[in-house]
Amino acid sequence: MDKNKRNFLKQSAILASALCVPSLPSFAAASRTPVKEGFKLIILATNWGYNGTIDAFCEKAKNAGYDGIEIWWPNEDAPREELYAALEKHGLQVGYLCAGYDSDYTKHTQQFEAALKAATSHHKIQPLYINCHSGRDYFTFEQNCALIDMTVRISKQSGVPVYHETHRSRMLFAAHVARKFIEAKPDLRLTLDISHWCNVHESLLQDQAATVAKALDRASHIHARIGHPEGPQVNDPRAPEWANTVKAHFEWWDQVVQKHQAAGKPLTFLTEFGPADYLPTLPYTRQPLADQWDINVYMKNQLKQRYSKS
């Protein structure tokens, strides 16, 4: 591709970014639920797509106004000690991600359980929670139920909350499938990343309101990414063409926040807009259509404005 075409595409992306709306599309503020003592809004940053050191990432997150970070549990001693040092230095809290990887169920279970036990037993810095990419969409219902039982047991033994993410390719990949687990397992608690379900069902879930309501009742942690019927991430939530989609997500989150406010329980959010190619890019140049960090900080600010007690 010639230089002029590359420059045109790059300039087009920059112009599109400049035209973005600087605040949320106009819709009603969250209704004022009486806030019981104990509610606290905790917003975390993702290091997904960040290529620097963990110390530099923690410094950047702290300077941006985040309360903590969410990161995959480090299995090795050296990166774990680096993480602890960075968290202490910058005064940040942490939530961990855990999962199994093997397609063989037995090996997958062993990997998952070992990671979860390690993440809940190393208490140099107590994690806020463990967020699990749980099971596989092709494991049987009974196999995935056994994984839930294992995580509930470890959570009760350790005192560390363990949540299961509504994530594509995992056991909770679709709303109607997740409903079966919710109804079968009363101790199941969710990380709500409803952007995945919008993509899986090619809708804003208007025809599954009862199922979504069950998921909102079980949500203890939220991944604040905006999905749409054709993908798990809009190119830029500030752009006016996504107003109705943004509104739908905030209305779901409103309900979870209100439940936690009424119960006097803290609630964690992760701003989780991802990097290229999760973030759409221009062809040929792979120029991202927006800036991942800027979007996530924007989302953090919107969440604080909408849900802080003040």
BAFI-3210 file (N, C-alpha, C; in Angstrom, 3 decimals, decimal comma, padded with zeros to 6 digits):
// residues 310
n [1|2|3|4|5|6|7|8|9|10|11|12|13|14|15|16|17|18|19|20|21|22|23|24|25|26|27|28|29|30|31|32|33|34|35|36|37|38|39|40|41|42|43|44|45|46|47|48|49|50|51|52|53|54|55|56|57|58|59|60|61|62|63|64|65|66|67|68|69|70|71|72|73|74|75|76|77|78|79|80|81|82|83|84|85|86|87|88|89|90|91|92|93|94|95|96|97|98|99|100|101|102|103|104|105|106|107|108|109|110|111|112|113|114|115|116|117|118|119|120|121|122|123|124|125|126|127|128|129|130|131|132|133|134|135|136|137|138|139|140|141|142|143|144|145|146|147|148|149|150|151|152|153|154|155|156|157|158|159|160|161|162|163|164|165|166|167|168|169|170|171|172|173|174|175|176|177|178|179|180|181|182|183|184|185|186|187|188|189|190|191|192|193|194|195|196|197|198|199|200|201|202|203|204|205|206|207|208|209|210|211|212|213|214|215|216|217|218|219|220|221|222|223|224|225|226|227|228|229|230|231|232|233|234|235|236|237|238|239|240|241|242|243|244|245|246|247|248|249|250|251|252|253|254|255|256|257|258|259|260|261|262|263|264|265|266|267|268|269|270|271|272|273|274|275|276|277|278|279|280|281|282|283|284|285|286|287|288|289|290|291|292|293|294|295|296|297|298|299|300|301|302|303|304|305|306|307|308|309|310]
n.u [000,844|000,500|002,237|000,617|-001,957|-001,749|-001,307|-003,704|-005,569|-004,666|-004,983|-007,723|-008,589|-007,672|-009,156|-011,739|-011,632|-011,337|-013,813|-015,413|-017,981|-017,655|-018,754|-021,054|-023,815|-026,937|-028,984|-031,266|-030,121|-028,803|-031,242|-031,899|-030,975|-031,398|-028,397|-026,783|-024,675|-021,413|-021,419|-019,257|-017,629|-015,393|-012,927|-011,131|-008,142|-007,221|-004,430|-004,279|-002,994|-001,028|002,390|004,562|006,512|005,326|005,466|005,491|002,989|001,282|001,866|000,890|-001,836|-002,524|-002,029|-004,010|-006,259|-007,359|-008,476|-007,305|-005,984|-006,726|-005,442|-003,844|-003,211|000,062|002,102|004,759|007,522|009,174|007,829|005,566|006,498|007,403|004,971|003,664|005,361|004,962|002,217|002,154|003,859|002,445|000,020|-002,286|-005,158|-005,991|-007,359|-007,536|-007,172|-008,063|-007,791|-008,338|-006,586|-006,248|-007,703|-008,520|-010,594|-009,883|-007,168|-007,531|-009,107|-007,279|-005,306|-006,799|-007,714|-005,252|-004,204|-006,162|-006,085|-003,499|-003,709|-005,530|-004,289|-001,837|-001,183|000,143|-000,628|-003,931|-006,282|-009,024|-010,880|-011,275|-011,434|-012,843|-012,165|-014,099|-014,151|-015,186|-017,002|-017,663|-017,433|-019,316|-022,509|-022,521|-019,778|-018,887|-020,420|-019,176|-016,765|-017,642|-018,467|-015,990|-014,726|-016,377|-015,949|-013,200|-013,301|-014,863|-013,195|-010,937|-011,862|-011,792|-013,564|-014,888|-015,521|-017,380|-016,937|-019,044|-018,378|-017,350|-016,648|-016,300|-017,901|-020,136|-021,011|-023,260|-026,477|-028,823|-027,674|-026,112|-028,170|-029,080|-027,019|-027,107|-029,593|-029,153|-027,044|-026,874|-024,853|-023,315|-021,559|-021,271|-019,032|-020,028|-019,879|-021,461|-021,232|-020,293|-022,506|-024,245|-022,970|-022,933|-025,680|-026,503|-027,903|-029,398|-030,385|-033,106|-035,120|-034,601|-035,044|-035,828|-033,938|-031,581|-032,121|-031,856|-029,114|-028,132|-028,871|-027,038|-024,595|-021,423|-019,213|-018,168|-017,378|-016,707|-017,304|-018,498|-020,533|-021,945|-024,515|-022,990|-020,448|-018,011|-017,105|-017,586|-016,326|-015,760|-017,027|-017,798|-018,758|-021,532|-023,220|-023,419|-025,119|-027,607|-026,796|-024,822|-026,466|-028,110|-026,268|-025,464|-027,877|-028,253|-026,041|-026,750|-028,738|-027,355|-025,601|-027,452|-028,519|-026,284|-025,827|-028,151|-027,786|-025,509|-022,966|-019,657|-018,733|-017,051|-015,641|-014,251|-012,639|-012,639|-012,012|-010,422|-007,200|-005,992|-006,518|-009,018|-010,033|-011,379|-009,681|-008,140|-007,941|-004,980|-003,085|-003,528|-004,195|-005,467|-008,886|-009,481|-008,178|-007,114|-006,400|-007,330|-010,083|-010,711|-010,083|-011,909|-014,283|-013,965|-014,205|-016,852|-018,221|-017,565|-018,732|-021,411|-022,024|-020,802|-021,132|-021,453]
n.v [-001,189|002,270|005,230|007,530|006,527|005,164|007,337|008,723|006,921|006,843|009,524|009,715|008,096|009,547|011,904|010,906|010,120|012,610|013,712|012,468|012,221|013,896|012,997|010,802|009,550|011,275|010,288|009,203|009,723|007,319|005,901|007,151|005,160|004,334|004,418|002,052|001,806|000,670|000,196|000,568|001,883|000,415|000,720|-000,808|-001,218|-002,688|-004,626|-005,639|-005,650|-003,852|-003,170|-002,524|-002,498|-004,014|-002,278|000,228|000,141|000,046|002,519|004,192|003,527|004,321|007,088|007,781|007,582|005,171|002,544|000,109|-002,903|-005,461|-008,619|-011,425|-014,244|-014,550|-017,273|-017,769|-017,116|-014,754|-012,771|-012,534|-011,418|-008,986|-007,883|-007,681|-005,803|-003,553|-003,052|-002,404|-000,179|001,720|001,832|000,232|-001,891|-005,354|-007,691|-011,064|-013,089|-016,378|-019,654|-022,781|-024,498|-026,673|-028,801|-031,275|-032,588|-033,545|-032,770|-030,043|-029,415|-029,973|-028,016|-025,662|-025,859|-025,902|-023,346|-021,721|-022,422|-021,554|-018,789|-017,999|-018,586|-017,309|-014,744|-012,342|-009,946|-009,419|-010,505|-008,797|-010,401|-013,430|-013,783|-015,944|-017,540|-019,774|-023,256|-024,852|-024,202|-026,551|-028,590|-030,937|-030,304|-031,402|-031,704|-029,019|-028,115|-029,479|-028,117|-025,615|-026,362|-027,033|-024,517|-023,093|-024,471|-023,922|-021,159|-020,823|-022,044|-020,394|-017,806|-015,921|-014,232|-015,856|-015,573|-016,200|-015,701|-014,311|-015,309|-015,683|-018,859|-020,102|-021,720|-020,155|-018,943|-018,110|-016,600|-018,219|-020,633|-020,036|-019,533|-022,061|-022,969|-021,029|-021,557|-024,106|-023,922|-022,421|-021,025|-019,883|-017,148|-014,255|-012,730|-010,152|-009,802|-008,624|-007,877|-009,967|-011,661|-010,069|-010,178|-012,984|-013,576|-011,849|-009,456|-006,937|-008,332|-008,142|-010,025|-011,794|-011,013|-011,987|-013,930|-012,401|-010,820|-012,688|-013,144|-010,596|-010,491|-012,227|-011,067|-010,001|-008,632|-006,479|-006,278|-003,573|-003,160|-002,234|-004,057|-005,185|-006,169|-007,343|-007,725|-007,933|-005,520|-002,132|000,320|002,842|004,060|006,666|007,689|008,986|007,245|004,930|005,360|004,192|001,601|001,952|003,038|000,826|-000,922|000,575|000,693|-001,978|-002,238|-000,321|-001,630|-003,657|-002,145|-000,760|-002,867|-003,575|-001,199|-001,024|-003,235|-002,595|-003,393|-003,633|-002,953|-004,059|-002,839|-003,424|-001,629|-002,595|-002,330|-003,616|-004,104|-003,665|-006,657|-006,643|-004,176|-002,481|-002,042|-000,142|-001,339|-002,782|-000,889|-001,462|000,425|001,456|002,323|003,963|005,151|002,845|003,119|005,707|005,368|003,517|005,006|007,055|005,549|004,802|007,320|007,956|005,938|006,548|009,060|008,448|006,519|006,971|007,596|010,251]
n.w [000,000|-000,803|000,428|000,659|000,925|003,359|005,076|004,736|005,855|008,496|009,265|009,041|011,121|013,330|013,044|013,354|016,020|017,236|016,877|018,666|021,143|024,232|026,613|028,384|026,434|026,586|029,141|031,700|035,020|037,362|039,490|042,775|045,163|048,576|050,315|052,024|054,893|054,299|051,599|048,854|046,069|043,941|041,622|039,076|037,092|033,967|032,900|030,429|027,284|027,950|027,790|029,358|032,457|035,541|037,672|036,398|035,193|037,425|038,544|036,545|036,605|039,201|039,074|037,295|038,789|039,586|041,816|042,076|040,509|038,060|037,381|035,822|037,851|039,015|038,543|039,096|041,321|041,089|039,337|040,926|043,322|042,330|041,581|044,112|045,325|043,676|044,050|046,783|046,832|045,326|046,520|045,839|045,343|044,561|042,214|041,159|038,203|037,269|035,769|034,000|031,352|029,606|027,101|027,801|030,247|032,839|033,168|032,857|035,102|037,158|036,649|036,975|039,648|041,034|040,425|041,570|044,287|044,909|044,403|046,328|048,694|049,062|050,949|051,210|050,117|050,425|048,106|046,491|045,271|043,338|039,935|037,668|034,595|033,633|033,196|030,118|027,085|025,826|027,665|029,626|031,220|033,791|034,289|034,305|036,440|038,521|038,578|039,482|042,058|043,164|043,200|044,944|047,304|047,783|048,011|050,348|052,200|052,140|052,445|050,480|048,008|045,132|041,782|038,750|035,368|032,857|029,980|026,618|025,161|027,560|030,437|030,984|028,641|027,251|027,676|028,144|028,751|030,984|032,762|033,511|035,150|037,154|038,299|039,245|041,042|043,927|045,265|043,342|042,143|040,087|037,732|035,913|032,615|030,359|027,788|026,234|025,985|024,490|022,040|021,508|021,344|019,415|019,953|022,101|024,149|024,623|024,478|026,473|029,088|031,634|032,182|032,148|034,390|036,455|036,297|036,962|039,626|040,723|040,332|041,366|040,658|038,047|034,638|032,854|029,930|026,728|024,771|021,605|019,190|017,123|018,030|020,790|021,704|021,345|019,011|020,075|022,975|023,344|021,036|019,214|017,792|019,260|021,347|022,282|022,827|024,794|026,758|027,359|028,600|030,868|032,187|032,919|034,656|036,548|038,021|039,359|040,910|042,532|044,034|045,565|046,921|048,488|050,094|051,427|050,586|049,241|045,796|042,977|039,954|036,752|034,285|031,079|028,301|025,490|023,770|020,319|018,544|019,563|020,085|017,436|014,278|011,603|008,212|006,720|007,947|010,595|012,434|015,480|016,075|018,135|021,305|023,589|026,377|026,969|026,566|028,595|030,912|030,583|030,898|033,583|034,828|034,181|035,560|038,214|038,442|038,142|040,093|042,573|046,085|046,766]
ca.u [000,000|001,360|002,353|-000,515|-003,119|-001,517|-001,501|-005,130|-006,238|-004,265|-005,618|-009,147|-008,780|-007,469|-010,304|-012,897|-011,461|-011,541|-015,233|-016,157|-018,674|-016,796|-019,430|-022,053|-025,064|-027,867|-030,077|-031,533|-029,151|-029,238|-032,185|-031,238|-031,279|-030,776|-027,096|-026,509|-023,276|-020,678|-021,245|-018,085|-017,354|-013,971|-012,736|-009,834|-007,584|-006,700|-003,122|-004,439|-002,480|000,054|003,639|005,619|006,687|004,180|005,596|005,061|001,546|000,629|002,022|-000,035|-003,193|-002,706|-002,095|-005,280|-007,351|-007,892|-008,329|-006,541|-005,807|-007,045|-004,310|-003,752|-002,400|001,411|002,451|006,174|007,870|009,746|006,800|004,640|007,122|007,374|003,588|003,433|006,119|004,320|000,946|002,443|004,470|001,478|-001,196|-003,377|-005,750|-005,833|-008,181|-006,804|-007,824|-007,604|-008,465|-007,657|-006,284|-006,232|-008,995|-008,873|-011,269|-009,135|-006,012|-008,070|-009,518|-006,069|-004,700|-007,699|-007,695|-003,926|-004,092|-007,099|-005,552|-002,341|-004,139|-006,278|-003,508|-000,735|-001,895|000,976|-001,633|-005,217|-007,027|-010,435|-011,669|-010,698|-012,348|-012,505|-012,568|-014,426|-014,519|-015,255|-018,366|-017,911|-017,536|-020,703|-023,098|-022,078|-018,362|-018,784|-020,972|-018,137|-015,808|-018,257|-018,407|-014,599|-014,415|-017,134|-015,248|-011,963|-013,682|-015,296|-012,031|-009,966|-012,485|-011,632|-014,672|-014,548|-016,586|-017,295|-017,207|-019,907|-017,348|-017,396|-015,824|-016,320|-019,170|-021,234|-020,826|-024,541|-027,425|-029,715|-026,847|-025,783|-029,367|-029,142|-026,067|-027,615|-030,705|-028,674|-025,984|-027,219|-023,642|-022,604|-021,509|-020,835|-018,466|-020,919|-019,380|-022,629|-020,854|-020,161|-023,834|-024,766|-022,336|-023,379|-027,100|-026,734|-028,992|-029,229|-030,994|-034,474|-035,997|-034,152|-035,019|-035,935|-032,639|-030,642|-032,433|-031,243|-027,673|-027,885|-029,011|-025,861|-023,364|-020,654|-018,115|-018,602|-016,432|-017,414|-017,049|-019,752|-020,641|-023,065|-024,958|-022,037|-019,105|-017,930|-016,568|-017,783|-015,031|-015,539|-018,327|-018,103|-019,326|-022,994|-023,962|-023,552|-025,843|-028,583|-026,055|-024,248|-027,591|-028,529|-025,294|-025,537|-029,117|-027,969|-025,137|-027,518|-029,468|-026,389|-025,145|-028,531|-028,603|-025,158|-026,062|-029,204|-027,264|-024,320|-021,840|-018,807|-018,855|-015,882|-015,749|-013,031|-012,806|-011,944|-011,865|-009,163|-006,332|-006,139|-007,592|-010,298|-010,406|-011,334|-008,579|-008,216|-007,217|-003,622|-002,200|-003,924|-004,293|-006,674|-009,857|-009,520|-007,092|-007,616|-006,239|-008,230|-011,450|-010,880|-010,114|-013,220|-015,284|-013,772|-014,758|-018,310|-018,695|-017,451|-019,717|-022,777|-022,278|-020,229|-022,164|-021,680]
ca.v [000,000|003,439|006,086|008,450|005,801|004,939|008,601|009,030|006,072|007,275|010,804|009,465|007,569|010,648|012,792|010,245|010,203|013,995|014,035|011,710|012,968|013,821|012,483|009,790|009,978|011,772|009,471|009,490|009,273|006,175|006,298|007,293|004,122|004,586|003,752|001,517|001,848|-000,500|000,255|001,271|001,654|000,142|000,610|-001,395|-001,097|-003,909|-004,511|-006,276|-004,793|-002,989|-003,893|-002,079|-003,233|-003,954|-001,057|001,356|000,043|000,441|003,969|004,814|003,312|005,174|008,488|007,977|007,591|003,840|002,016|-001,127|-003,526|-006,875|-009,194|-012,880|-014,712|-014,940|-018,560|-017,826|-016,290|-013,440|-011,800|-012,335|-010,461|-007,684|-007,395|-007,258|-004,568|-002,451|-002,760|-001,715|001,121|002,664|001,825|-000,286|-003,189|-006,275|-008,861|-011,978|-013,963|-017,764|-020,516|-023,946|-024,264|-027,876|-029,238|-032,484|-032,121|-033,890|-031,876|-028,693|-029,299|-029,917|-026,699|-024,655|-025,973|-025,512|-021,890|-021,099|-022,631|-020,677|-017,388|-017,722|-018,922|-016,360|-013,606|-011,159|-008,910|-010,103|-010,055|-008,457|-011,505|-014,170|-013,855|-017,176|-017,947|-021,079|-024,381|-024,701|-024,314|-027,909|-029,531|-031,250|-029,557|-032,020|-031,377|-027,615|-028,015|-029,939|-027,013|-024,625|-026,906|-026,910|-023,118|-022,722|-025,074|-023,179|-019,825|-020,905|-022,375|-019,304|-016,528|-015,035|-014,417|-016,407|-015,263|-016,874|-014,661|-014,597|-015,113|-016,594|-020,073|-020,682|-022,384|-019,184|-018,205|-017,652|-016,304|-019,336|-021,683|-019,559|-019,649|-023,424|-023,040|-020,160|-022,239|-025,343|-023,669|-021,189|-020,309|-019,336|-015,686|-013,932|-011,519|-009,844|-009,151|-008,874|-007,595|-011,249|-012,171|-009,272|-010,717|-014,366|-013,618|-010,850|-008,589|-006,341|-009,270|-007,723|-011,191|-012,665|-010,137|-012,760|-014,573|-011,345|-010,436|-013,690|-012,890|-009,361|-010,827|-012,984|-010,364|-009,399|-007,887|-006,104|-005,840|-002,458|-003,006|-002,111|-004,929|-004,893|-007,415|-007,942|-007,813|-007,764|-004,207|-001,045|000,947|003,938|004,291|008,096|008,050|009,092|006,141|003,841|005,877|003,239|000,448|002,394|003,179|-000,512|-001,462|001,286|000,320|-003,252|-001,984|000,404|-002,566|-004,330|-001,139|-000,493|-004,016|-003,492|-000,031|-001,359|-004,249|-002,091|-004,238|-003,020|-003,483|-003,816|-002,715|-003,367|-001,039|-003,648|-002,220|-004,273|-003,552|-004,268|-006,465|-006,548|-002,831|-002,506|-001,321|000,097|-002,333|-002,525|-000,262|-001,924|001,592|001,381|003,372|004,830|004,871|001,941|003,673|006,853|004,861|002,926|006,085|007,677|004,698|004,950|008,601|007,868|005,090|007,302|010,142|007,903|005,597|007,345|007,944|011,691]
ca.w [000,000|-000,920|001,608|000,737|001,434|004,775|005,777|004,714|006,830|009,834|009,549|009,207|012,473|014,271|012,923|013,955|017,467|017,668|016,804|019,656|022,184|025,403|027,797|028,101|025,808|027,590|029,624|033,105|036,010|038,167|040,540|044,059|046,128|049,876|050,361|053,349|055,295|053,823|050,146|048,352|044,654|043,745|040,178|038,801|035,747|033,361|032,239|029,117|026,224|028,434|027,545|030,247|033,698|036,438|038,463|035,562|035,011|038,681|038,670|035,595|037,108|040,384|038,631|036,590|039,755|039,856|043,170|042,043|039,201|037,895|036,669|035,939|038,973|038,585|039,138|039,457|042,475|040,759|038,949|042,036|044,243|041,645|041,689|045,493|045,578|042,952|044,709|048,041|046,525|044,758|047,324|045,024|045,631|043,431|041,974|040,293|037,234|037,279|034,799|033,464|029,939|028,783|026,574|028,550|031,457|034,053|033,251|033,031|036,504|037,978|036,440|037,542|041,105|041,527|040,332|042,516|045,634|045,080|044,432|047,558|049,892|049,204|051,522|051,464|049,859|050,288|046,920|046,645|044,713|042,212|038,795|036,950|033,250|034,201|032,362|028,661|026,577|025,336|028,773|029,932|032,322|035,037|034,479|034,703|037,794|039,444|038,705|040,371|043,413|043,608|043,501|046,139|048,443|048,025|048,466|051,740|053,018|052,150|052,737|049,328|047,066|043,824|040,829|037,455|034,376|031,711|028,959|025,478|025,166|028,903|030,755|031,040|027,391|026,710|028,751|028,452|029,359|032,335|033,607|034,060|036,261|038,222|038,966|039,870|042,016|044,656|045,707|042,184|042,026|038,732|037,143|034,803|031,406|029,521|026,400|025,533|025,652|023,373|020,843|021,285|020,989|018,368|020,399|023,416|025,089|024,931|024,561|027,567|030,264|032,872|032,388|032,520|035,762|037,333|036,301|037,705|041,046|041,159|039,953|042,453|040,032|036,702|033,614|032,207|028,496|025,985|023,609|020,702|018,569|016,189|018,587|022,234|022,075|020,385|018,701|021,015|023,621|023,337|019,741|019,374|017,184|020,223|022,510|022,801|023,333|026,067|027,685|027,790|029,547|032,139|032,871|033,581|035,779|037,569|038,870|040,232|041,880|043,487|044,951|046,498|047,779|049,451|051,015|052,104|050,187|048,216|044,443|042,136|038,497|035,945|032,951|030,338|026,854|025,155|022,731|018,992|017,603|020,252|019,664|015,968|013,642|010,169|007,424|006,217|008,938|011,928|013,290|016,305|015,818|019,319|022,241|024,624|027,717|027,105|026,711|029,918|031,899|030,381|031,543|035,035|035,251|034,085|036,652|039,470|038,422|038,224|041,190|043,863|047,079|046,731]
c.u [000,885|001,254|001,140|-001,755|-002,971|-001,778|-002,972|-005,870|-005,923|-004,963|-007,120|-009,456|-008,651|-008,654|-011,531|-012,832|-011,768|-013,008|-016,068|-016,809|-017,902|-017,478|-020,486|-023,227|-026,081|-028,929|-030,150|-030,439|-029,710|-030,162|-031,492|-031,739|-030,674|-029,494|-026,805|-025,020|-022,580|-020,512|-020,006|-017,891|-015,844|-013,743|-011,282|-009,448|-007,111|-005,330|-003,129|-003,987|-001,353|001,362|004,796|005,727|005,448|004,258|005,105|003,559|000,808|000,730|001,029|-001,475|-003,479|-002,875|-003,412|-006,476|-008,004|-007,634|-007,460|-006,432|-006,356|-005,988|-004,353|-002,821|-001,017|001,844|003,889|006,502|008,299|008,681|005,789|005,212|007,176|005,983|003,310|004,121|005,447|002,994|001,168|002,977|003,418|000,122|-002,419|-003,874|-005,658|-006,937|-007,449|-007,735|-007,214|-008,405|-007,698|-007,514|-006,453|-007,635|-009,457|-009,414|-010,463|-007,941|-006,459|-008,437|-008,309|-005,393|-005,502|-007,617|-006,353|-003,766|-004,961|-006,608|-004,374|-002,772|-004,879|-005,472|-002,307|-001,313|-000,974|000,169|-002,947|-005,938|-008,465|-011,324|-010,777|-011,767|-011,921|-013,044|-012,856|-014,829|-014,400|-016,702|-018,686|-017,793|-019,013|-021,200|-022,593|-020,613|-018,191|-019,370|-019,939|-017,062|-016,357|-018,162|-016,992|-014,284|-015,154|-016,431|-013,985|-012,267|-014,073|-014,125|-011,093|-010,545|-012,359|-012,805|-014,163|-015,752|-016,318|-017,767|-018,111|-019,100|-017,512|-016,313|-015,772|-017,726|-020,371|-021,277|-022,110|-025,545|-028,253|-028,968|-026,490|-026,970|-029,459|-028,205|-026,545|-028,708|-030,244|-027,735|-026,233|-026,013|-022,858|-022,714|-020,805|-019,980|-019,295|-020,150|-020,406|-022,359|-020,750|-021,521|-024,472|-024,241|-022,880|-024,815|-027,475|-027,915|-028,557|-030,104|-032,407|-035,402|-035,570|-034,092|-035,050|-034,609|-031,587|-030,875|-031,823|-029,728|-027,328|-027,976|-027,763|-024,539|-022,716|-019,490|-018,550|-017,404|-017,154|-016,896|-018,396|-019,692|-021,829|-023,429|-023,952|-020,623|-019,088|-017,431|-016,859|-016,451|-014,721|-016,877|-018,715|-018,802|-020,853|-023,769|-024,167|-024,417|-026,803|-027,901|-025,418|-025,339|-028,029|-027,569|-025,369|-026,822|-028,981|-027,100|-025,845|-028,160|-028,536|-025,903|-026,206|-028,697|-027,484|-025,310|-027,083|-028,721|-026,057|-023,091|-020,983|-019,012|-017,642|-016,274|-014,343|-013,368|-011,969|-012,083|-010,477|-008,406|-006,691|-005,775|-008,979|-010,883|-010,301|-010,242|-008,883|-007,472|-005,849|-002,687|-002,389|-003,910|-005,560|-007,589|-010,022|-008,373|-007,633|-007,544|-007,208|-009,673|-011,672|-010,922|-011,444|-014,318|-015,185|-014,432|-016,285|-018,896|-018,651|-018,514|-021,116|-023,051|-021,626|-021,327|-022,485|-022,437]
c.v [001,246|004,325|007,007|007,761|005,536|006,208|008,980|008,219|006,507|008,573|010,650|008,967|008,673|011,597|012,190|010,315|011,601|014,373|013,316|012,623|012,814|013,292|011,474|010,358|010,319|010,721|009,634|008,960|008,083|006,646|006,259|006,232|004,523|003,756|003,337|001,577|000,547|-000,524|001,062|000,897|001,535|-000,115|000,229|-001,212|-002,461|-003,657|-005,217|-005,277|-003,876|-003,766|-003,467|-002,948|-003,106|-002,712|000,156|001,332|000,490|001,944|004,693|004,686|004,213|006,635|008,799|007,948|006,248|003,435|000,764|-001,646|-004,948|-007,470|-010,715|-013,249|-015,140|-016,223|-018,613|-016,804|-014,881|-012,437|-011,540|-011,317|-009,065|-007,057|-006,883|-005,926|-003,368|-002,063|-001,984|-000,301|002,150|002,636|001,351|-001,627|-004,069|-007,325|-009,740|-012,707|-015,357|-018,567|-021,817|-023,760|-025,502|-028,229|-030,549|-032,081|-032,390|-032,968|-030,436|-028,453|-029,166|-028,551|-025,607|-024,673|-025,527|-023,993|-021,210|-021,259|-021,707|-019,223|-017,029|-017,972|-018,014|-015,031|-012,460|-009,895|-009,636|-009,612|-009,718|-009,633|-012,275|-014,233|-015,022|-017,186|-019,441|-022,106|-024,106|-024,830|-025,727|-028,958|-029,790|-030,385|-030,091|-031,701|-029,929|-027,385|-028,451|-028,868|-025,916|-025,096|-026,762|-025,470|-022,630|-023,254|-024,277|-021,774|-019,837|-021,207|-021,183|-017,974|-015,521|-015,265|-014,917|-016,225|-015,948|-015,908|-015,162|-014,301|-016,127|-017,668|-020,742|-021,192|-021,444|-018,330|-017,607|-017,529|-017,527|-020,506|-021,294|-019,719|-021,031|-023,571|-022,196|-020,878|-023,486|-025,090|-022,353|-020,398|-019,690|-017,822|-015,326|-012,684|-011,252|-009,113|-009,423|-008,527|-008,884|-011,780|-011,374|-009,819|-012,101|-014,402|-012,613|-009,942|-007,856|-007,054|-008,882|-008,915|-012,170|-011,902|-010,926|-013,434|-013,546|-010,925|-011,414|-013,484|-011,638|-009,619|-011,520|-012,241|-009,718|-008,554|-007,630|-005,739|-004,814|-002,243|-002,992|-003,022|-004,538|-006,168|-008,075|-008,019|-007,532|-006,393|-003,187|-000,351|002,109|004,289|005,761|008,529|007,995|007,935|004,960|004,240|004,846|002,014|000,772|002,481|001,823|-001,083|-000,756|000,957|-001,049|-003,022|-001,240|-000,573|-003,294|-003,366|-000,909|-001,630|-003,945|-002,295|-000,361|-002,358|-003,757|-002,931|-003,511|-003,694|-003,077|-003,761|-002,813|-002,684|-001,879|-003,529|-002,725|-003,601|-004,120|-005,763|-006,553|-005,165|-002,797|-001,609|-001,074|-000,996|-001,827|-001,957|-000,828|-000,771|001,485|002,568|004,325|004,414|004,060|002,555|004,823|006,402|004,307|003,985|006,846|006,870|004,791|006,236|008,589|007,040|005,831|008,393|009,602|007,180|005,962|007,829|009,435|012,105]
c.w [000,000|000,316|001,762|001,313|002,926|005,573|005,844|005,770|008,252|010,215|009,759|010,615|013,510|014,244|013,579|015,470|017,978|017,696|017,857|020,682|023,495|026,667|027,386|027,323|026,887|027,900|031,136|034,007|036,773|039,281|041,896|045,030|047,471|050,008|051,795|053,633|054,879|052,315|049,797|046,896|044,474|042,258|039,888|037,337|035,262|032,746|030,882|028,044|026,656|028,376|028,447|031,490|034,570|037,319|037,663|035,351|036,271|038,901|037,767|036,088|038,307|039,981|037,920|037,533|040,003|041,307|043,211|040,629|039,238|036,981|036,818|037,077|038,474|039,296|039,644|040,536|042,094|040,315|040,063|043,027|043,626|041,745|043,097|045,777|044,916|043,613|045,999|047,791|046,117|045,475|046,580|045,546|044,384|043,428|040,979|039,321|037,341|036,254|034,647|031,968|029,057|028,293|027,211|029,919|032,724|034,237|033,507|034,502|037,412|037,869|037,148|039,068|041,682|041,510|041,381|043,957|045,899|045,241|045,714|048,822|050,101|049,676|051,903|051,187|049,576|049,035|047,260|046,263|043,758|041,128|037,920|035,522|033,356|033,155|030,879|028,217|026,098|026,432|029,052|031,095|033,659|035,318|034,947|036,095|038,829|039,635|039,617|041,818|043,984|044,000|044,746|047,382|048,792|048,530|049,937|052,666|053,189|052,607|051,613|048,367|045,706|042,910|039,493|036,375|033,256|030,445|027,842|025,610|026,534|029,236|030,720|029,778|026,831|027,842|029,131|029,088|030,792|033,276|034,251|035,250|037,441|039,009|039,711|041,041|042,762|045,142|044,555|042,167|040,717|038,659|035,894|033,710|030,324|028,059|025,590|025,100|024,533|022,050|020,512|020,758|019,906|018,705|021,657|024,438|025,501|025,146|025,655|028,889|031,568|033,203|032,807|033,961|036,763|037,429|037,097|039,205|041,591|040,922|041,179|041,940|038,597|035,846|032,749|030,790|027,788|024,765|022,755|019,953|017,637|016,749|020,081|022,672|020,981|020,145|019,627|021,664|023,666|022,059|019,798|018,780|018,146|021,422|023,107|023,407|024,680|027,129|028,221|028,828|030,893|032,893|033,533|034,822|036,904|038,550|039,835|041,314|042,944|044,485|045,994|047,433|048,866|050,496|051,805|051,819|049,160|046,862|043,631|040,665|037,908|034,635|031,992|028,821|026,481|024,029|021,354|019,123|018,254|019,997|018,142|015,399|012,167|009,411|006,993|007,291|010,332|012,922|014,130|016,040|016,991|020,229|023,420|026,018|027,952|027,308|028,107|031,023|031,801|031,074|033,059|035,536|035,208|035,226|037,979|039,548|038,685|039,539|042,529|044,794|047,080|045,469]
res [m|d|k|n|k|r|n|f|l|k|q|s|a|i|l|a|s|a|l|c|v|p|s|l|p|s|f|a|a|a|s|r|t|p|v|k|e|g|f|k|l|i|i|l|a|t|n|w|g|y|n|g|t|i|d|a|f|c|e|k|a|k|n|a|g|y|d|g|i|e|i|w|w|p|n|e|d|a|p|r|e|e|l|y|a|a|l|e|k|h|g|l|q|v|g|y|l|c|a|g|y|d|s|d|y|t|k|h|t|q|q|f|e|a|a|l|k|a|a|t|s|h|h|k|i|q|p|l|y|i|n|c|h|s|g|r|d|y|f|t|f|e|q|n|c|a|l|i|d|m|t|v|r|i|s|k|q|s|g|v|p|v|y|h|e|t|h|r|s|r|m|l|f|a|a|h|v|a|r|k|f|i|e|a|k|p|d|l|r|l|t|l|d|i|s|h|w|c|n|v|h|e|s|l|l|q|d|q|a|a|t|v|a|k|a|l|d|r|a|s|h|i|h|a|r|i|g|h|p|e|g|p|q|v|n|d|p|r|a|p|e|w|a|n|t|v|k|a|h|f|e|w|w|d|q|v|v|q|k|h|q|a|a|g|k|p|l|t|f|l|t|e|f|g|p|a|d|y|l|p|t|l|p|y|t|r|q|p|l|a|d|q|w|d|i|n|v|y|m|k|n|q|l|k|q|r|y|s|k|s]
***
